[in-house]
Every structure is written in C-alpha cells, then in structure tokens.
Amino acid sequence: MDYTYQDIAKMIDHSLLNPTLTQDALEEGIRLALDYDAASVCILPYYLKRCADLLRGSDVRASTTIGFPHGGHTTAIKVAEAEQALADGGEELDMVVNISQVLSGNWDYVAQDIRAVTEVTHAAGQKVKVIFENCYLNDDQKLMLCKICGEIGVDWVKTSTGYGSGGATDEDLKLMRAHVPASVQVKAAGGVRTLDRLLEVRALGVTRCGATRTAGILDEAKARLGL
C-alpha cells in the first residue's frame, strides 16, 4: 500500500448537498465526517453555521457551495453568498462558474466572476474551489478555464457539481492537472463511489474528491490496511 488511512480520508469532501436531506440527515452526515476524519463537509449553505460549530476544534473543515448548481447567479449574489458563508464559518467555498457565459465565450465576464469570489475568500484567509461542470464544455473551454483559474490563483479546479449530466472522467482530470499551475489542486466530483476509483483519480494527481459514499470508501480503506 502506498497510502495511509489519513491520506485517503483527507482526500474526501463529504457531500451533503442533496436538496431533500432533512436536518436530521445533515446532523448525521456531519457526525459521520467527524467519525471518519474526512477532509471537509460540503453542506447546504443554510446549515453551514451549525456545521462549522460542530466541526470546530477538529481537523475536518466546514465548506459549502456558491452559485450552485447552475452558476447563473449574478456576480454580486455570488459574492454575497461567499461573504455569508465566510461569516458562518466556511473555510472552503465551492463556486460554480457562469456556465452560460463560458459557453458564450465571454471570458472577461467569466474571469471577473471567479476573481470576485476568490478575492473575498482569500481576504478572509480561506480557500476556493472552482467548478467547471465539464459535461457541458469542450476541451478548448476547459483549457481556457484552467488558464483563467491559474492566473487568478484559485486553490482547486473541480470537474463537476455532481448534478450535471456527467461527472469526473480520467480525460478531464488529466487535462486539468496538466494545464493548471502546481499551486492549483484538482478536485474530482461525480462518480467517485469506491476506494478503487478514488485511488485511480489519486494516481492522476487529484487531491480531493466529492463523495456521498464516504463511509463505504473509508471502511474499505481500513479493511485493506488492516485497521
């Protein structure tokens, strides 16, 4: 094995974003992430403050989404969402690009949108993941987003929301890793449901994965490691 339990656990952002999750389910999910020592909990925005309170003092970060899932919010609203999330204790913010503007080729708008959220988040000492939603994009559009994100200095580029028509593919992960600076990490979302798949994307340079099947993945890691 070329990994420890912590190596694997700290790749997982435990996703609690399904709009039908009840308050009890959100509470249970936060505690699961704590029990398994995941990297973060990415939770519905309205529950972020409670999530951050429960995670305080642990090594599990509180995170939420901005402009989710379609990216079509105005920049002002995305910034307001980011400011609220930061006030509520958010440490990592997963923002969706304006997909409509990407497909329209309005790159100045796209860059300004990403920059505005990144600046307010970095000013608070926290981190940003930028979601491309690759299933709707061609390679030229993905490459331009990589260039913009590298120039702005975001913390992660991320394949997908998990709510589009497709998730993380090897081809997209290779493209993203090859075309952002080493300082920008890559997150896979959508379709990482097993330890074997997580190990596959890890080998491609992925450092984070969005997952709902956190317990299954990490139970398998414990079993293989004899823990």
C-alpha positions as CSV (number, residue, x, y, z in Angstrom):
1,M,0.0,0.0,0.0
2,D,1.4,3.4,-0.9
3,Y,-1.1,5.2,1.3
4,T,-2.2,5.6,4.9
5,Y,-5.8,5.9,6.2
6,Q,-5.3,9.6,6.7
7,D,-4.0,10.0,3.1
8,I,-7.4,8.7,1.9
9,A,-9.6,10.3,4.5
10,K,-8.1,13.7,3.8
11,M,-9.0,13.4,0.1
12,I,-12.7,13.3,0.8
13,D,-15.1,16.2,1.0
14,H,-18.2,14.6,2.4
15,S,-21.0,15.9,0.3
16,L,-24.3,16.9,2.0
17,L,-25.9,18.8,-0.9
18,N,-28.9,16.9,-1.9
19,P,-31.8,19.3,-1.5
20,T,-34.0,16.6,0.1
21,L,-31.7,16.0,3.0
22,T,-33.5,16.6,6.3
23,Q,-32.0,18.4,9.3
24,D,-31.5,15.0,11.0
25,A,-29.7,13.7,7.9
26,L,-27.4,16.7,7.9
27,E,-26.6,16.3,11.5
28,E,-25.9,12.6,10.9
29,G,-23.7,13.4,8.0
30,I,-21.6,15.9,9.9
31,R,-21.0,13.4,12.6
32,L,-20.1,10.7,10.1
33,A,-17.4,13.0,8.6
34,L,-16.1,13.7,12.1
35,D,-16.0,10.0,13.0
36,Y,-14.1,9.1,9.8
37,D,-11.9,12.3,9.9
38,A,-12.7,13.4,6.4
39,A,-11.1,16.5,4.8
40,S,-14.3,18.5,4.9
41,V,-18.1,18.6,5.0
42,C,-19.6,20.3,2.0
43,I,-23.1,21.2,3.2
44,L,-26.2,23.0,2.1
45,P,-25.5,26.7,2.7
46,Y,-28.3,27.3,5.2
47,Y,-26.8,24.7,7.6
48,L,-23.1,25.8,7.3
49,K,-23.1,27.8,10.6
50,R,-24.3,24.8,12.5
51,C,-21.8,22.6,10.6
52,A,-18.9,24.9,11.4
53,D,-19.9,24.9,15.1
54,L,-19.9,21.1,15.2
55,L,-16.6,20.8,13.4
56,R,-14.8,23.4,15.5
57,G,-11.7,22.0,17.1
58,S,-11.5,19.1,14.7
59,D,-9.4,18.6,11.6
60,V,-12.5,18.5,9.4
61,R,-13.2,21.7,7.5
62,A,-16.6,23.3,7.0
63,S,-17.4,24.0,3.4
64,T,-20.3,25.0,1.2
65,T,-21.3,26.0,-2.3
66,I,-21.5,29.3,-4.2
67,G,-23.7,29.8,-7.2
68,F,-24.8,26.2,-7.0
69,P,-25.6,24.2,-9.1
70,H,-26.1,26.1,-12.3
71,G,-23.6,29.0,-11.9
72,G,-26.1,31.6,-13.3
73,H,-26.3,33.9,-10.2
74,T,-25.0,37.4,-10.7
75,T,-21.5,38.1,-9.5
76,A,-22.9,40.3,-6.8
77,I,-25.0,37.5,-5.5
78,K,-22.1,35.0,-5.6
79,V,-20.0,37.5,-3.6
80,A,-22.8,38.0,-1.1
81,E,-23.1,34.2,-0.8
82,A,-19.4,34.0,-0.2
83,E,-19.4,36.7,2.5
84,Q,-22.3,35.0,4.3
85,A,-20.6,31.6,4.1
86,L,-17.3,33.1,5.5
87,A,-19.3,34.8,8.3
88,D,-20.9,31.4,9.1
89,G,-17.5,29.7,9.5
90,G,-16.9,28.4,6.0
91,E,-13.3,27.5,5.3
92,E,-13.6,26.2,1.7
93,L,-16.1,27.5,-0.9
94,D,-17.0,25.5,-4.0
95,M,-18.2,28.0,-6.6
96,V,-19.7,27.2,-10.0
97,V,-18.5,29.2,-13.0
98,N,-21.2,31.0,-15.0
99,I,-21.7,28.1,-17.5
100,S,-23.8,30.3,-19.8
101,Q,-21.0,32.8,-20.1
102,V,-18.4,30.1,-20.6
103,L,-20.4,28.6,-23.5
104,S,-20.9,32.1,-24.9
105,G,-17.2,32.8,-24.9
106,N,-17.5,35.8,-22.7
107,W,-14.2,35.2,-21.0
108,D,-13.8,38.6,-19.4
109,Y,-17.1,38.1,-17.5
110,V,-16.1,34.6,-16.5
111,A,-12.7,35.7,-15.2
112,Q,-14.2,38.7,-13.3
113,D,-16.9,36.4,-11.7
114,I,-14.2,33.9,-10.5
115,R,-11.9,36.7,-9.4
116,A,-14.6,38.5,-7.3
117,V,-15.4,35.4,-5.2
118,T,-11.7,34.4,-4.9
119,E,-10.6,37.8,-3.7
120,V,-13.2,38.0,-0.9
121,T,-12.5,34.4,0.1
122,H,-8.7,34.8,0.1
123,A,-9.0,38.1,2.0
124,A,-10.7,36.1,4.8
125,G,-7.8,33.6,4.7
126,Q,-10.0,30.8,3.3
127,K,-10.0,28.7,0.1
128,V,-11.9,28.5,-3.2
129,K,-12.7,25.5,-5.5
130,V,-13.9,26.5,-8.9
131,I,-16.4,24.1,-10.5
132,F,-16.2,23.8,-14.3
133,E,-19.2,21.4,-15.0
134,N,-17.1,19.7,-17.7
135,C,-20.0,17.6,-19.1
136,Y,-21.3,20.8,-20.9
137,L,-17.9,22.0,-22.2
138,N,-15.5,21.2,-25.0
139,D,-11.7,20.9,-24.4
140,D,-11.0,24.5,-25.6
141,Q,-13.4,25.8,-23.0
142,K,-11.9,23.7,-20.2
143,L,-8.4,24.8,-21.2
144,M,-9.4,28.5,-21.1
145,L,-10.9,28.0,-17.6
146,C,-7.7,26.3,-16.5
147,K,-5.7,29.3,-17.7
148,I,-8.1,31.8,-16.0
149,C,-8.0,29.9,-12.7
150,G,-4.3,29.6,-12.8
151,E,-3.8,33.3,-13.4
152,I,-6.3,34.2,-10.6
153,G,-4.7,31.8,-8.2
154,V,-7.7,29.7,-7.1
155,D,-7.0,26.8,-4.7
156,W,-8.7,24.0,-6.6
157,V,-10.2,23.4,-10.0
158,K,-13.1,21.0,-9.8
159,T,-14.7,18.8,-12.5
160,S,-18.4,18.9,-11.7
161,T,-21.2,19.7,-9.4
162,G,-22.4,16.1,-9.3
163,Y,-25.8,17.4,-10.5
164,G,-25.0,17.8,-14.2
165,S,-25.2,15.1,-16.9
166,G,-21.8,13.7,-16.1
167,G,-19.0,13.6,-13.5
168,A,-15.3,13.2,-13.3
169,T,-13.6,11.5,-16.2
170,D,-9.9,10.5,-16.5
171,E,-9.5,12.6,-19.6
172,D,-10.8,15.7,-17.9
173,L,-8.7,15.1,-14.8
174,K,-5.5,14.7,-16.9
175,L,-6.3,17.8,-18.9
176,M,-6.9,19.9,-15.7
177,R,-3.8,18.6,-13.9
178,A,-1.7,19.3,-17.0
179,H,-3.0,22.8,-17.6
180,V,-3.1,24.5,-14.1
181,P,0.0,25.5,-12.1
182,A,1.3,23.2,-9.5
183,S,-0.1,25.6,-6.9
184,V,-3.7,24.8,-8.0
185,Q,-5.0,21.5,-6.9
186,V,-7.6,19.3,-8.7
187,K,-10.9,18.0,-7.2
188,A,-12.9,15.2,-8.8
189,A,-16.7,15.2,-8.3
190,G,-19.3,12.9,-9.6
191,G,-18.7,9.2,-9.8
192,V,-16.1,8.6,-7.1
193,R,-18.0,6.0,-5.2
194,T,-15.4,3.3,-4.4
195,L,-11.9,3.2,-2.9
196,D,-10.6,1.8,-6.2
197,R,-12.0,4.7,-8.1
198,L,-10.6,7.2,-5.5
199,L,-7.1,5.5,-5.9
200,E,-7.4,5.8,-9.7
201,V,-8.0,9.5,-9.6
202,R,-5.4,10.0,-6.9
203,A,-2.9,8.5,-9.3
204,L,-3.9,11.2,-11.8
205,G,-2.9,14.0,-9.4
206,V,-6.3,14.5,-7.7
207,T,-6.1,15.7,-4.1
208,R,-9.8,16.0,-3.3
209,C,-12.9,14.1,-4.2
210,G,-16.5,14.9,-3.5
211,A,-18.3,11.8,-2.1
212,T,-21.5,10.8,-0.6
213,R,-20.3,7.2,0.0
214,T,-17.6,8.3,2.4
215,A,-18.3,5.5,4.9
216,G,-18.0,2.7,2.4
217,I,-14.8,4.1,0.8
218,L,-13.1,4.6,4.2
219,D,-14.4,1.3,5.7
220,E,-12.7,-0.5,2.7
221,A,-9.5,1.5,3.2
222,K,-9.5,0.4,6.9
223,A,-10.0,-3.2,5.8
224,R,-7.2,-3.2,3.3
225,L,-4.9,-1.5,5.7
226,G,-5.8,-4.0,8.5
227,L,-7.1,-1.2,10.8
